[in-house]
Amino acid sequence: MLFKHFMYLPKNFAEAFILNAIFLICLFLPIFFSNYIPLKNPELNYTMYSLLGFALAFLVFLIINKFFKLFDTRIQYFKKTTTKISLWVIIVASLISISSYPIYFIINGMEDATSINFAYLLMSVIVAPVLEEFFYRGVILNNLIKNKSVKYSVLTIVVIFTISHFNFASIVGLVLLSIVTSFLFIMWKNIFYCILFHVMFNFSTYILSYSYDMKFILISSLIASIVLFLVIRKYKLLKVISDIL
C-alpha cells in the first residue's frame, strides 16, 4: 500500500515541491561545477552546462519513472493536433510575451547581446520548453489534477514554475506563461500545444532582447496588449477559464 501511494506523484503541493527540488538540483549541479571547470569560451560556459543540467534532469526522472511511474502512459501526450489551434497558440504566445516584456526590460535593463548565441537559443527556445512542459504540465499538473481541484492544481503549478526560474524581472511573463500552458493541457490533454506556446513565448522574448529602443518596446507592448484584449474579449477566453475552474 505504501509503494502504491508513491505511484503517479505528485498528489499535493508538498510532493510537487520535493519533485521540483530534485529537478532543480539536477539542473543546477552542472552549472555549479562550471565555476571550477570552465570552458574556454565564456559565452558558451553557462549555456553548455545548462544543457548538461537538463540532460541530467531528464536521465534522473527517467530512472525515477521506472520505479514510481511519474508519466501516465494512459495519456496520449501528442494527440492529433490541428493547424487552427496551433496558429492561435503561436499568436497568443507572441502577444503575451510582447505585452509583458517592458516589465522585464525596466527591471533588468538592457541585455548584453551583441551577437546571436545559437547554443543559448537552442537551450532557451527548444530544450527548456520541451523538458519543462513534460515535467511541469505532463507530470506535476497531470498527477495533481487527479487528486485535487483544478484551481488547487493550477495555483500549485503556477507558484512552483514561477519561483523555480529565480527571475523576479520575468515574474509577470512566467505567471502568464504557466497559467496559459496549464489550461491548454487541461483543455486538450495535448503537451504539443504547451510546448508550442512555451517555444513561441521564449522565442519572442529572445528576439525582443536585441532591441535597445525603449520607445519601440513600449509601442510594441501597447499594440500587443490591445490585440490580446480584443482576442480575449471576442472569444470569451476568461469565461472559458472560469467554466473549467
Contacts in CASP RR format, 6 or more apart in sequence:
PFRMAT RR
TARGET T0000
AUTHOR 0000-0000-0000
METHOD contacts of the structure
MODEL  1
MLFKHFMYLPKNFAEAFILNAIFLICLFLPIFFSNYIPLKNPELNYTMYS
LLGFALAFLVFLIINKFFKLFDTRIQYFKKTTTKISLWVIIVASLISISS
YPIYFIINGMEDATSINFAYLLMSVIVAPVLEEFFYRGVILNNLIKNKSV
KYSVLTIVVIFTISHFNFASIVGLVLLSIVTSFLFIMWKNIFYCILFHVM
FNFSTYILSYSYDMKFILISSLIASIVLFLVIRKYKLLKVISDIL
5 11 0 8 1.000
6 68 0 8 1.000
7 68 0 8 1.000
7 69 0 8 1.000
8 68 0 8 1.000
8 69 0 8 1.000
8 70 0 8 1.000
8 72 0 8 1.000
8 143 0 8 1.000
8 146 0 8 1.000
9 15 0 8 1.000
9 19 0 8 1.000
9 68 0 8 1.000
9 70 0 8 1.000
9 143 0 8 1.000
10 16 0 8 1.000
10 18 0 8 1.000
10 19 0 8 1.000
10 140 0 8 1.000
10 143 0 8 1.000
10 144 0 8 1.000
11 143 0 8 1.000
11 144 0 8 1.000
11 146 0 8 1.000
11 147 0 8 1.000
11 148 0 8 1.000
12 144 0 8 1.000
12 147 0 8 1.000
12 148 0 8 1.000
13 156 0 8 1.000
16 140 0 8 1.000
16 144 0 8 1.000
16 156 0 8 1.000
16 157 0 8 1.000
16 160 0 8 1.000
17 160 0 8 1.000
19 70 0 8 1.000
19 139 0 8 1.000
19 140 0 8 1.000
20 140 0 8 1.000
20 160 0 8 1.000
20 164 0 8 1.000
22 60 0 8 1.000
22 61 0 8 1.000
22 64 0 8 1.000
23 57 0 8 1.000
23 61 0 8 1.000
23 135 0 8 1.000
23 164 0 8 1.000
24 164 0 8 1.000
26 53 0 8 1.000
26 56 0 8 1.000
26 57 0 8 1.000
26 60 0 8 1.000
27 50 0 8 1.000
27 53 0 8 1.000
27 54 0 8 1.000
27 56 0 8 1.000
27 57 0 8 1.000
28 53 0 8 1.000
29 53 0 8 1.000
29 56 0 8 1.000
30 49 0 8 1.000
30 50 0 8 1.000
30 52 0 8 1.000
30 53 0 8 1.000
30 56 0 8 1.000
31 46 0 8 1.000
31 49 0 8 1.000
31 50 0 8 1.000
31 53 0 8 1.000
33 49 0 8 1.000
34 45 0 8 1.000
34 46 0 8 1.000
34 49 0 8 1.000
38 45 0 8 1.000
39 45 0 8 1.000
39 48 0 8 1.000
43 117 0 8 1.000
44 117 0 8 1.000
44 119 0 8 1.000
47 117 0 8 1.000
47 119 0 8 1.000
47 120 0 8 1.000
47 123 0 8 1.000
48 119 0 8 1.000
50 123 0 8 1.000
51 119 0 8 1.000
51 122 0 8 1.000
51 123 0 8 1.000
51 127 0 8 1.000
54 123 0 8 1.000
54 127 0 8 1.000
54 128 0 8 1.000
54 131 0 8 1.000
57 131 0 8 1.000
57 135 0 8 1.000
58 131 0 8 1.000
61 70 0 8 1.000
61 135 0 8 1.000
61 139 0 8 1.000
64 70 0 8 1.000
65 71 0 8 1.000
70 139 0 8 1.000
70 143 0 8 1.000
71 138 0 8 1.000
71 139 0 8 1.000
72 142 0 8 1.000
72 143 0 8 1.000
75 138 0 8 1.000
75 142 0 8 1.000
75 189 0 8 1.000
76 189 0 8 1.000
76 190 0 8 1.000
77 134 0 8 1.000
77 138 0 8 1.000
77 190 0 8 1.000
77 191 0 8 1.000
77 192 0 8 1.000
78 190 0 8 1.000
78 191 0 8 1.000
78 192 0 8 1.000
79 188 0 8 1.000
79 189 0 8 1.000
79 190 0 8 1.000
79 192 0 8 1.000
81 190 0 8 1.000
81 192 0 8 1.000
81 193 0 8 1.000
85 188 0 8 1.000
85 193 0 8 1.000
86 192 0 8 1.000
86 193 0 8 1.000
86 196 0 8 1.000
89 184 0 8 1.000
89 193 0 8 1.000
89 196 0 8 1.000
89 197 0 8 1.000
89 200 0 8 1.000
90 196 0 8 1.000
90 197 0 8 1.000
90 200 0 8 1.000
91 231 0 8 1.000
92 180 0 8 1.000
92 197 0 8 1.000
92 228 0 8 1.000
92 231 0 8 1.000
93 180 0 8 1.000
93 196 0 8 1.000
93 197 0 8 1.000
93 198 0 8 1.000
93 199 0 8 1.000
93 200 0 8 1.000
93 201 0 8 1.000
93 204 0 8 1.000
94 200 0 8 1.000
94 201 0 8 1.000
94 204 0 8 1.000
94 224 0 8 1.000
95 224 0 8 1.000
95 225 0 8 1.000
95 227 0 8 1.000
95 228 0 8 1.000
95 231 0 8 1.000
96 173 0 8 1.000
96 176 0 8 1.000
96 177 0 8 1.000
96 180 0 8 1.000
96 201 0 8 1.000
96 224 0 8 1.000
96 228 0 8 1.000
97 173 0 8 1.000
97 200 0 8 1.000
97 201 0 8 1.000
97 202 0 8 1.000
97 204 0 8 1.000
97 205 0 8 1.000
97 208 0 8 1.000
98 204 0 8 1.000
98 208 0 8 1.000
98 220 0 8 1.000
98 221 0 8 1.000
98 224 0 8 1.000
99 221 0 8 1.000
99 224 0 8 1.000
99 225 0 8 1.000
99 228 0 8 1.000
100 172 0 8 1.000
100 173 0 8 1.000
100 176 0 8 1.000
100 221 0 8 1.000
101 204 0 8 1.000
101 205 0 8 1.000
101 208 0 8 1.000
101 217 0 8 1.000
101 220 0 8 1.000
101 221 0 8 1.000
102 217 0 8 1.000
102 218 0 8 1.000
102 221 0 8 1.000
103 169 0 8 1.000
103 171 0 8 1.000
103 172 0 8 1.000
103 173 0 8 1.000
104 169 0 8 1.000
104 170 0 8 1.000
104 172 0 8 1.000
104 173 0 8 1.000
104 205 0 8 1.000
105 208 0 8 1.000
105 214 0 8 1.000
105 217 0 8 1.000
107 168 0 8 1.000
107 169 0 8 1.000
108 169 0 8 1.000
108 170 0 8 1.000
110 212 0 8 1.000
111 209 0 8 1.000
111 210 0 8 1.000
113 209 0 8 1.000
113 210 0 8 1.000
121 206 0 8 1.000
124 202 0 8 1.000
124 206 0 8 1.000
125 199 0 8 1.000
125 202 0 8 1.000
125 203 0 8 1.000
125 206 0 8 1.000
126 199 0 8 1.000
128 198 0 8 1.000
128 202 0 8 1.000
129 195 0 8 1.000
129 198 0 8 1.000
129 199 0 8 1.000
129 202 0 8 1.000
130 195 0 8 1.000
132 161 0 8 1.000
132 198 0 8 1.000
133 181 0 8 1.000
133 191 0 8 1.000
133 194 0 8 1.000
133 195 0 8 1.000
133 198 0 8 1.000
134 191 0 8 1.000
136 157 0 8 1.000
136 160 0 8 1.000
136 161 0 8 1.000
136 178 0 8 1.000
136 181 0 8 1.000
137 157 0 8 1.000
137 181 0 8 1.000
137 182 0 8 1.000
137 185 0 8 1.000
137 191 0 8 1.000
137 194 0 8 1.000
138 185 0 8 1.000
138 191 0 8 1.000
138 194 0 8 1.000
140 156 0 8 1.000
140 157 0 8 1.000
140 160 0 8 1.000
141 153 0 8 1.000
141 154 0 8 1.000
141 157 0 8 1.000
141 182 0 8 1.000
141 185 0 8 1.000
141 186 0 8 1.000
142 185 0 8 1.000
144 152 0 8 1.000
144 153 0 8 1.000
144 156 0 8 1.000
144 157 0 8 1.000
145 153 0 8 1.000
145 186 0 8 1.000
148 156 0 8 1.000
150 186 0 8 1.000
150 244 0 8 1.000
150 245 0 8 1.000
151 245 0 8 1.000
153 182 0 8 1.000
154 179 0 8 1.000
154 182 0 8 1.000
154 183 0 8 1.000
154 186 0 8 1.000
154 245 0 8 1.000
157 178 0 8 1.000
157 182 0 8 1.000
158 175 0 8 1.000
158 178 0 8 1.000
158 179 0 8 1.000
158 182 0 8 1.000
161 174 0 8 1.000
161 177 0 8 1.000
161 178 0 8 1.000
162 171 0 8 1.000
162 174 0 8 1.000
162 175 0 8 1.000
162 178 0 8 1.000
165 174 0 8 1.000
167 174 0 8 1.000
173 201 0 8 1.000
177 197 0 8 1.000
177 198 0 8 1.000
177 201 0 8 1.000
180 197 0 8 1.000
181 193 0 8 1.000
181 194 0 8 1.000
181 197 0 8 1.000
181 198 0 8 1.000
183 241 0 8 1.000
183 244 0 8 1.000
184 190 0 8 1.000
184 193 0 8 1.000
184 194 0 8 1.000
184 197 0 8 1.000
185 191 0 8 1.000
185 193 0 8 1.000
185 194 0 8 1.000
186 244 0 8 1.000
187 240 0 8 1.000
187 244 0 8 1.000
208 217 0 8 1.000
208 220 0 8 1.000
211 217 0 8 1.000
231 237 0 8 1.000
232 238 0 8 1.000
END
